[in-house]
């Protein structure tokens, strides 16, 4: 009787183990599909904003926009793409060679810079 009970428990444990292994293997595949979709959207929005492929700006743009898409924030992805496009324009206007470390640092600096800083609006005081 004990042998039969152990056989059933062993079989039940094996079924649960197999089911758990299947679920553990399937979850990363679902996550990768979401990331792939986010990357495709990110590449498209970066290209639409004029950030060309095979550049530091493009790689940075895609990484930031994809992160926003994964978090379910398409507006933030669009804002990041626009920010990188603006940074790229600024760095190109400084005549920095895109293949240099200085260009990479310029992109990083320009994207960290606040775009609009309004401390006060003259004549807006209300009494």
Kinemage of the C-alpha trace (Angstrom):
@kinemage 1
@onewidth
@group {chain A} dominant
@subgroup {mainchain}
@vectorlist {calphas} color= white
{ca unk a 1} P 0.000 0.000 0.000
{ca unk a 2} L 2.807 2.409 0.862
{ca unk a 3} L 4.545 1.562 -2.400
{ca unk a 4} L 1.409 2.476 -4.351
{ca unk a 5} L 1.084 5.741 -2.422
{ca unk a 6} L 4.713 6.645 -3.138
{ca unk a 7} L 4.189 5.814 -6.802
{ca unk a 8} L 1.188 8.153 -7.002
{ca unk a 9} L 3.022 10.943 -5.167
{ca unk a 10} L 6.048 10.475 -7.371
{ca unk a 11} L 3.891 10.642 -10.502
{ca unk a 12} L 2.039 13.705 -9.192
{ca unk a 13} L 5.317 15.419 -8.315
{ca unk a 14} L 6.649 14.678 -11.796
{ca unk a 15} L 3.537 16.180 -13.424
{ca unk a 16} L 3.810 19.352 -11.339
{ca unk a 17} L 7.525 19.575 -12.062
{ca unk a 18} L 6.938 19.250 -15.817
{ca unk a 19} L 4.139 21.816 -15.719
{ca unk a 20} L 6.316 24.246 -13.752
{ca unk a 21} L 9.209 23.795 -16.173
{ca unk a 22} L 6.902 24.464 -19.119
{ca unk a 23} L 5.550 27.655 -17.549
{ca unk a 24} L 9.036 28.837 -16.602
{ca unk a 25} L 10.155 28.309 -20.193
{ca unk a 26} L 7.109 29.963 -21.755
{ca unk a 27} L 7.194 33.197 -19.728
{ca unk a 28} L 10.538 34.477 -21.117
{ca unk a 29} L 9.339 33.767 -24.653
{ca unk a 30} L 6.274 35.940 -24.101
{ca unk a 31} L 8.439 38.708 -22.634
{ca unk a 32} L 10.808 38.594 -25.614
{ca unk a 33} L 7.905 38.953 -28.028
{ca unk a 34} L 6.826 42.112 -26.238
{ca unk a 35} L 10.354 43.512 -26.325
{ca unk a 36} L 10.673 42.691 -30.036
{ca unk a 37} L 7.452 44.540 -30.734
{ca unk a 38} L 8.633 47.479 -28.632
{ca unk a 39} L 11.931 47.543 -30.531
{ca unk a 40} L 10.139 47.594 -33.872
{ca unk a 41} L 7.956 50.508 -32.759
{ca unk a 42} L 10.972 52.290 -31.289
{ca unk a 43} L 12.980 51.960 -34.498
{ca unk a 44} L 10.051 53.290 -36.511
{ca unk a 45} L 9.479 56.330 -34.302
{ca unk a 46} L 13.198 57.161 -34.265
{ca unk a 47} L 13.375 56.942 -38.055
{ca unk a 48} L 10.207 59.046 -38.348
{ca unk a 49} L 11.876 61.731 -36.233
{ca unk a 50} L 14.895 61.844 -38.523
{ca unk a 51} L 17.343 59.870 -36.416
{ca unk a 52} L 19.163 57.695 -38.944
{ca unk a 53} L 20.299 54.124 -38.361
{ca unk a 54} L 23.865 53.019 -37.588
{ca unk a 55} L 24.542 56.002 -35.337
{ca unk a 56} L 25.001 56.578 -31.638
{ca unk a 57} L 21.900 58.769 -31.648
{ca unk a 58} L 19.822 56.017 -33.255
{ca unk a 59} L 20.983 53.362 -30.794
{ca unk a 60} L 20.247 55.652 -27.871
{ca unk a 61} L 16.890 56.660 -29.331
{ca unk a 62} L 15.810 53.057 -29.888
{ca unk a 63} L 16.872 51.986 -26.395
{ca unk a 64} L 14.992 54.823 -24.699
{ca unk a 65} L 11.888 54.608 -26.887
{ca unk a 66} L 11.708 50.809 -26.534
{ca unk a 67} L 11.903 51.161 -22.762
{ca unk a 68} L 8.993 53.593 -22.895
{ca unk a 69} L 6.968 51.239 -25.123
{ca unk a 70} L 7.628 48.294 -22.805
{ca unk a 71} L 6.311 50.428 -19.936
{ca unk a 72} L 3.187 51.241 -21.959
{ca unk a 73} L 4.075 54.911 -22.503
{ca unk a 74} L 3.960 55.642 -26.256
{ca unk a 75} L 3.863 59.402 -25.597
{ca unk a 76} L 7.129 59.140 -23.671
{ca unk a 77} L 8.610 57.140 -26.561
{ca unk a 78} L 7.677 59.908 -28.992
{ca unk a 79} L 9.131 62.531 -26.648
{ca unk a 80} L 12.400 60.592 -26.351
{ca unk a 81} L 12.635 60.239 -30.114
{ca unk a 82} L 12.101 63.971 -30.533
{ca unk a 83} L 14.646 64.713 -27.811
{ca unk a 84} L 17.251 62.554 -29.557
{ca unk a 85} L 16.470 64.156 -32.908
{ca unk a 86} L 16.988 67.591 -31.358
{ca unk a 87} L 20.223 66.451 -29.697
{ca unk a 88} L 21.465 65.043 -32.993
{ca unk a 89} L 20.728 68.356 -34.745
{ca unk a 90} L 22.505 70.311 -32.025
{ca unk a 91} L 25.591 68.100 -32.109
{ca unk a 92} L 25.730 68.227 -35.902
{ca unk a 93} L 25.504 72.036 -35.748
{ca unk a 94} L 28.642 72.006 -33.565
{ca unk a 95} L 30.498 70.267 -36.440
{ca unk a 96} L 31.373 67.243 -34.318
{ca unk a 97} L 32.270 64.116 -36.285
{ca unk a 98} L 29.568 61.491 -35.570
{ca unk a 99} L 32.194 58.744 -35.388
{ca unk a 100} L 33.968 60.217 -32.359
{ca unk a 101} L 33.646 59.983 -28.610
{ca unk a 102} L 32.990 63.733 -28.509
{ca unk a 103} L 29.807 63.181 -30.529
{ca unk a 104} L 28.673 60.467 -28.129
{ca unk a 105} L 29.307 62.797 -25.197
{ca unk a 106} L 27.494 65.606 -26.988
{ca unk a 107} L 24.417 63.407 -27.499
{ca unk a 108} L 24.475 62.443 -23.819
{ca unk a 109} L 24.829 66.070 -22.710
{ca unk a 110} L 22.144 67.389 -25.034
{ca unk a 111} L 19.615 64.755 -23.983
{ca unk a 112} L 20.173 65.510 -20.294
{ca unk a 113} L 19.669 69.227 -20.808
{ca unk a 114} L 16.178 70.443 -19.873
{ca unk a 115} L 14.336 71.641 -22.938
{ca unk a 116} L 12.049 74.174 -21.380
{ca unk a 117} L 12.747 75.775 -18.056
{ca unk a 118} L 10.149 78.370 -17.131
{ca unk a 119} L 10.676 79.808 -13.691
{ca unk a 120} L 8.017 82.507 -13.898
{ca unk a 121} L 5.868 84.287 -16.398
{ca unk a 122} L 6.005 88.090 -16.202
{ca unk a 123} L 2.696 89.695 -15.385
{ca unk a 124} L 1.086 86.469 -14.238
{ca unk a 125} L 0.856 87.334 -10.546
{ca unk a 126} L -2.718 87.150 -9.323
{ca unk a 127} L -4.021 88.832 -6.227
